[in-house]
């Protein structure tokens, strides 16, 4: 047998097997993480006494605790150095993430879970538009067509919200999407920097702002606090750490595809457990958005795989 009988060396095969096993693990963790975080709307609806600002406070407190544990596990006493390295871009990213977190909770409080989540599923499209404007990333004609149909669905939901009194919540969700997309653009612009500490910055800012707006009134029942800690510390903390791990082994478009689990399952849990119904307009608009996002994600995954094969 010749030396070139096998296309890969044993070391290369070991690396390939390592990537495949971690890729499969990433997929499993992402499915688990986004299924878990999809219960956020149900948790919000089961919080009986705390108002949205109090919820934001305790959710941020739990999130800070979770992210601090993750950072300490990764860097031990080097946490302060890592925070300093994110600089002004990291502070800006933390600010926009804080805005997104606050508006996310406010949207749940002012419209149905379905309306909020379906509107937030526009984030990939808004991000693509902002990336085209500020980062000069080109948008294909196919993507523009898919975006057009997605925004038709969003328009239908917002129009229904205007007629049913949920317009304010829909607009808040849309601003939340813009804030999160801006956060993503900042990360892309500074992708050479480890931006994990940005989560900690956003948590601290959210904690401070929610405390000030609630006038220091954080006296809520222990049951509400525990639900906030479940939502912010366990679910959000887990899905954020899973996201960071998975982006090492999965394409960005693939990670986006798994995010659809939150938008599609969130309204389902509220409907099953609390019988929170959705209007026909919201249902049809949401279906248009979900199909658009799914088609976009699948299209990107297909193209990414072709590029990966061609670059070998």
C-alpha positions as CSV (number, residue, x, y, z in Angstrom):
1,X,0.0,0.0,0.0
2,X,1.4,3.5,-0.9
3,X,1.9,6.2,1.6
4,X,-0.9,8.3,0.0
5,X,-3.6,5.7,0.4
6,X,-5.4,7.7,3.0
7,X,-6.3,11.4,2.4
8,X,-5.8,12.4,6.0
9,X,-3.0,11.8,8.5
10,X,-3.9,10.2,11.9
11,X,-3.5,13.7,13.5
12,X,-5.9,15.2,10.9
13,X,-8.4,12.4,11.5
14,X,-8.2,13.1,15.3
15,X,-8.9,16.8,14.7
16,X,-11.8,16.0,12.3
17,X,-13.3,13.6,14.9
18,X,-12.9,16.3,17.6
19,X,-14.7,18.8,15.4
20,X,-17.5,16.4,14.5
21,X,-18.1,15.4,18.2
22,X,-18.1,19.0,19.4
23,X,-20.4,20.0,16.5
24,X,-22.9,17.4,17.5
25,X,-22.6,18.4,21.1
26,X,-23.1,22.1,20.1
27,X,-26.3,21.2,18.2
28,X,-27.6,19.3,21.2
29,X,-26.7,22.1,23.6
30,X,-28.3,24.8,21.3
31,X,-31.5,22.8,21.0
32,X,-31.6,22.4,24.8
33,X,-30.7,26.0,25.4
34,X,-33.2,27.6,23.1
35,X,-36.0,25.2,24.1
36,X,-35.3,26.3,27.7
37,X,-35.2,30.0,27.0
38,X,-38.5,29.7,25.0
39,X,-40.2,29.4,28.4
40,X,-39.4,33.0,29.2
41,X,-42.8,34.3,28.2
42,X,-44.5,31.7,30.3
43,X,-42.3,32.6,33.3
44,X,-43.2,36.3,32.7
45,X,-46.9,35.5,32.8
46,X,-46.5,33.5,36.1
47,X,-44.9,36.5,37.9
48,X,-47.9,37.8,39.8
49,X,-46.7,40.9,41.8
50,X,-43.4,42.3,40.4
51,X,-43.8,44.9,37.7
52,X,-41.6,44.9,34.6
53,X,-38.9,47.1,36.2
54,X,-38.6,44.9,39.2
55,X,-38.5,41.8,37.0
56,X,-35.7,43.4,35.0
57,X,-33.8,44.1,38.3
58,X,-33.9,40.6,39.6
59,X,-33.4,39.0,36.2
60,X,-30.3,41.2,35.7
61,X,-29.0,40.3,39.2
62,X,-29.3,36.6,38.4
63,X,-27.7,37.1,35.0
64,X,-24.8,39.0,36.5
65,X,-24.2,36.1,39.0
66,X,-24.3,33.5,36.2
67,X,-22.0,35.4,33.9
68,X,-19.6,36.2,36.7
69,X,-19.3,32.5,37.5
70,X,-18.6,31.7,33.8
71,X,-16.0,34.5,33.5
72,X,-14.3,33.4,36.7
73,X,-14.2,29.8,35.5
74,X,-12.6,30.9,32.3
75,X,-10.2,33.6,33.5
76,X,-10.0,33.3,37.3
77,X,-8.5,36.5,38.6
78,X,-7.9,37.9,35.1
79,X,-11.6,39.0,34.9
80,X,-10.7,42.6,35.4
81,X,-8.1,42.5,32.6
82,X,-10.6,41.0,30.3
83,X,-13.2,43.6,31.1
84,X,-10.7,46.4,30.4
85,X,-9.8,44.9,27.0
86,X,-13.3,45.4,25.6
87,X,-12.8,49.2,25.8
88,X,-15.3,51.7,24.5
89,X,-16.8,49.4,21.9
90,X,-17.6,46.9,24.6
91,X,-19.2,49.6,26.7
92,X,-21.3,50.7,23.7
93,X,-22.2,47.1,23.1
94,X,-23.2,46.7,26.8
95,X,-25.4,49.8,26.6
96,X,-27.4,48.6,23.5
97,X,-27.7,45.1,25.0
98,X,-29.1,46.7,28.2
99,X,-31.6,48.7,26.1
100,X,-32.6,45.4,24.3
101,X,-33.0,43.6,27.6
102,X,-35.2,46.3,29.2
103,X,-37.4,46.6,26.1
104,X,-37.7,42.8,25.8
105,X,-39.4,42.6,29.2
106,X,-41.5,45.7,28.5
107,X,-42.7,44.2,25.2
108,X,-43.9,41.1,27.1
109,X,-45.7,43.3,29.5
110,X,-47.5,45.3,26.8
111,X,-48.5,42.8,24.2
112,X,-49.0,39.1,23.8
113,X,-46.0,36.7,24.0
114,X,-46.7,35.7,20.3
115,X,-46.7,39.3,19.1
116,X,-43.4,40.1,20.9
117,X,-41.5,37.0,19.8
118,X,-42.7,37.1,16.2
119,X,-41.7,40.7,15.9
120,X,-38.3,40.0,17.5
121,X,-37.7,37.3,14.9
122,X,-37.0,40.1,12.5
123,X,-33.6,40.6,14.2
124,X,-31.6,38.7,11.5
125,X,-33.0,40.9,8.8
126,X,-32.5,44.2,10.6
127,X,-28.9,43.1,11.4
128,X,-28.3,42.4,7.7
129,X,-29.6,45.9,6.7
130,X,-27.4,47.6,9.4
131,X,-24.4,45.5,8.3
132,X,-24.9,46.6,4.7
133,X,-25.1,50.3,5.8
134,X,-22.3,50.4,8.4
135,X,-20.0,47.4,7.5
136,X,-20.5,47.4,3.7
137,X,-21.7,43.8,3.8
138,X,-23.5,43.0,0.6
139,X,-27.1,41.8,0.6
140,X,-28.1,39.3,-2.1
141,X,-31.3,39.7,-4.1
142,X,-32.7,36.6,-2.5
143,X,-32.1,38.0,0.9
144,X,-33.9,41.3,0.0
145,X,-36.9,39.3,-1.3
146,X,-37.1,37.2,1.9
147,X,-36.8,40.4,4.0
148,X,-39.6,41.9,2.1
149,X,-42.0,39.1,3.0
150,X,-40.8,39.1,6.6
151,X,-41.6,42.8,7.0
152,X,-45.1,42.2,5.5
153,X,-45.7,39.7,8.3
154,X,-44.4,42.2,10.9
155,X,-46.6,45.0,9.4
156,X,-49.6,42.7,9.7
157,X,-48.9,42.0,13.4
158,X,-48.3,45.7,14.2
159,X,-51.5,46.6,12.4
160,X,-53.4,44.1,14.4
161,X,-51.8,45.4,17.6
162,X,-53.0,48.9,16.7
163,X,-56.5,47.6,16.4
164,X,-56.4,45.5,19.5
165,X,-54.5,47.8,21.9
166,X,-51.2,46.0,21.7
167,X,-49.5,48.5,19.3
168,X,-47.3,49.9,22.0
169,X,-45.9,46.5,22.9
170,X,-45.3,45.7,19.2
171,X,-43.4,48.9,18.7
172,X,-41.3,48.3,21.9
173,X,-40.5,44.8,20.5
174,X,-39.4,46.4,17.2
175,X,-37.1,48.9,19.0
176,X,-35.8,45.9,21.0
177,X,-34.9,44.2,17.8
178,X,-33.1,47.3,16.5
179,X,-31.1,47.6,19.8
180,X,-30.1,44.0,19.7
181,X,-29.1,44.2,16.0
182,X,-26.9,47.3,16.8
183,X,-25.3,45.2,19.6
184,X,-24.5,42.5,17.0
185,X,-23.0,45.1,14.6
186,X,-20.7,46.3,17.4
187,X,-19.6,42.7,18.0
188,X,-18.9,42.1,14.3
189,X,-17.0,45.4,14.0
190,X,-14.8,44.4,16.9
191,X,-14.7,40.6,16.4
192,X,-11.0,40.5,17.2
193,X,-11.8,41.3,20.8
194,X,-13.2,38.8,23.3
195,X,-16.6,40.4,24.0
196,X,-17.8,37.9,26.6
197,X,-17.5,40.6,29.4
198,X,-20.0,42.7,27.5
199,X,-22.7,40.5,29.0
200,X,-21.5,41.5,32.4
201,X,-21.6,45.2,31.5
202,X,-25.1,44.9,30.1
203,X,-26.2,43.1,33.3
204,X,-24.8,45.8,35.6
205,X,-26.3,48.6,33.5
206,X,-29.7,46.9,33.5
207,X,-29.5,46.4,37.2
208,X,-28.7,50.1,37.8
209,X,-31.3,51.5,35.4
210,X,-34.1,49.2,36.6
211,X,-33.3,50.1,40.3
212,X,-33.5,53.8,39.6
213,X,-36.7,53.7,37.5
214,X,-38.4,51.5,40.1
215,X,-37.3,54.1,42.7
216,X,-35.5,51.5,44.8
217,X,-38.7,49.6,45.3
218,X,-37.5,46.0,44.9
219,X,-39.7,44.4,47.6
220,X,-41.5,41.6,45.8
221,X,-42.6,38.1,46.9
222,X,-39.9,35.4,47.0
223,X,-41.8,33.3,44.4
224,X,-41.4,36.2,41.9
225,X,-37.7,36.5,42.7
226,X,-37.1,32.8,42.2
227,X,-38.9,32.9,38.8
228,X,-36.7,35.9,37.8
229,X,-33.6,34.0,38.9
230,X,-34.7,30.9,36.9
231,X,-35.2,33.1,33.9
232,X,-32.1,35.3,34.1
233,X,-29.6,33.1,35.9
234,X,-30.3,29.6,34.8
235,X,-32.0,29.9,31.4
236,X,-30.3,33.1,30.1
237,X,-27.0,32.3,31.6
238,X,-27.0,28.8,30.1
239,X,-28.1,29.8,26.6
240,X,-25.4,32.6,26.6
241,X,-22.6,30.2,27.5
242,X,-23.9,27.6,25.1
243,X,-24.0,30.2,22.3
244,X,-20.3,31.2,23.0
245,X,-19.2,27.5,23.0
246,X,-21.2,26.6,19.8
247,X,-20.0,29.5,17.7
248,X,-16.6,27.8,17.8
249,X,-17.9,24.7,15.9
250,X,-21.1,25.9,14.1
251,X,-21.6,28.5,11.3
252,X,-23.2,31.7,12.4
253,X,-26.2,31.0,10.1
254,X,-26.7,27.6,11.8
255,X,-26.7,29.2,15.2
256,X,-29.4,31.7,13.9
257,X,-31.5,28.7,12.7
258,X,-31.6,27.3,16.2
259,X,-32.7,30.7,17.6
260,X,-36.0,30.1,15.8
261,X,-36.9,27.6,18.5
262,X,-37.5,30.4,21.0
263,X,-39.8,32.4,18.7
264,X,-41.8,29.4,17.6
265,X,-42.2,27.6,20.9
266,X,-42.7,30.6,23.2
267,X,-46.3,31.3,22.2
268,X,-47.0,27.6,22.2
269,X,-46.1,27.2,25.9
270,X,-48.3,30.2,26.9
271,X,-51.2,28.9,24.9
272,X,-50.9,25.4,26.3
273,X,-50.4,26.3,30.0
274,X,-52.2,29.7,30.3
275,X,-54.6,29.6,27.3
276,X,-53.3,33.0,26.0
277,X,-54.8,33.1,22.5
278,X,-53.6,34.9,19.5
279,X,-55.6,36.7,16.8
280,X,-55.8,35.4,13.2
281,X,-53.8,38.4,12.0
282,X,-51.0,37.8,14.5
283,X,-51.0,34.1,13.6
284,X,-50.8,34.7,9.9
285,X,-48.3,37.5,10.3
286,X,-46.2,35.3,12.6
287,X,-46.3,32.4,10.2
288,X,-45.0,34.7,7.4
289,X,-42.2,35.9,9.6
290,X,-41.3,32.4,10.8
291,X,-41.3,31.0,7.3
292,X,-39.2,33.9,6.0
293,X,-36.6,33.5,8.8
294,X,-36.5,29.7,8.3
295,X,-36.0,30.1,4.5
296,X,-33.3,32.7,5.1
297,X,-31.5,30.5,7.6
298,X,-31.7,27.4,5.4
299,X,-30.5,29.4,2.4
300,X,-27.5,30.7,4.4
301,X,-26.7,27.2,5.8
302,X,-26.8,25.7,2.3
303,X,-24.5,28.5,0.9
304,X,-22.1,28.3,3.8
305,X,-21.7,24.5,3.4
306,X,-21.0,25.0,-0.4
307,X,-18.3,27.6,0.5
308,X,-16.8,25.4,3.1
309,X,-16.5,22.5,0.6
310,X,-15.1,24.7,-2.1
311,X,-12.4,26.2,0.2
312,X,-11.7,22.7,1.5
